[in-house]
Amino acid sequence: MVKTKLKFLIIILFFLTSFANANPNADQWMESDKSYKDLINEGFEVKSYAINTIETANGLYILLFVTVLQKEKEIYECQEYQTIDKKIDTFDMQLICKELVQPYERGLGT
């Protein structure tokens, strides 16, 4: 019984200390100027795709498209945000592609 409680306590302490050492400024996705077309032209293939729709209180819809592209060991995640109304008129659209990199320290303006 004591051994079980001790093991449980050690696991909990290990778990909590891992959060104490977490770096909130570490990132592993670096922004890129590349577009879907650039990545496809460079030989990247779509590996996964997801879409989510959020309806706002004022009747607008926010569409979120997330695409993961890969070429050998290089991976990009592209996120496209589009704001539309019920008539499907587009009010805003943004695209950002990010490359998977070794974790790095984010600084101001990154």
N, C-alpha and C positions, 0 to 999 in steps of 0.2 A: 504494500500500500504506500509506504513512504517512498519507495523507488519510483512508483508511478507518478506521485505528486512532484517529486524532484525532476523527473524527465519533463513533465508538463511545464514546470516553472522555467526550466532551461530553454525549452522551445519558445515559450512566451517572451522571455528576455532576449533571445536571439532575434525573434521577429521584431520586437520593439526597437532594438539597437540598429537594425537595418534601416528603419525609418529615420532615426536620428542622424544617420550619415548620408541621407539622400540629398542630392544637390538639385534644388528647384530650377537652376539656370542651365542644367545639362539638356542637350537636345541631340537627336540622332537623325533629324530630317533637315537638310539644308535647302533653302529656297533656290530655285533655278529660273532662268529666263526662258526655258524651253517650253514648247507647246506640245499638244498631242501629236500634231503633224511632224514636228521636229523629231520626236521620239520614235514614231513609226518609221520615218525615213532613215533613222539610224539603226533600225533593225529590232526595236523593242516590240514585244508582243503583249497584248492585254492578258493578264492572268486572273484578274477579278474585277467586278464592277458592281456597284451598289447605288441605289437611288432612294432618297428619303424626301417626303413632302411634308412641310409644316404649314398649316393654315393659320394666319394671324387674325387677331380680333377685328381688324379693319377690312377683311375680305381679300387680302393679298395672300399669295402662296409663295413660299420659299422652297425652291427645289435644290437639293444637294446631291450632286453626282460625285462619287469617289471611284477612281479607277487606279488599279495597280498594274504597272507595266514592268516587264523584266527582259533583260538581254544578258544571258549567262549569269554573272554574279552581280550585275548592276540592277538596282531596283529604284523605280520612281513611283510616287503616289501623287496623282493629280486630283485636285478638288475644284469643282465648278459649282458656283453659287448663282442661282438665277431667281430673280423676284418677278412674278407675273401676277396679273389680275385674272378675274373670272373669264374675260374675253381672250385670254392668253396673250395679251400685250406685255412685252418685256419692259420692265422699269430699270432693272439693273442686272448686270452679269459680270462675274469675276472668275478668273481661272488662275490657279497657282499650282505649279508642279514642284515637288520637293524630292531630292535625291537622298536615299538612305546612305548615311556615312557613319564613321566611328563617332561615338558621342563626343561632343565638344561643348565648350562653355559659351553660352549665348551672351552677347554683349549688347549695349545700346545700339539700336538701329538695325538689328539683325532679325 
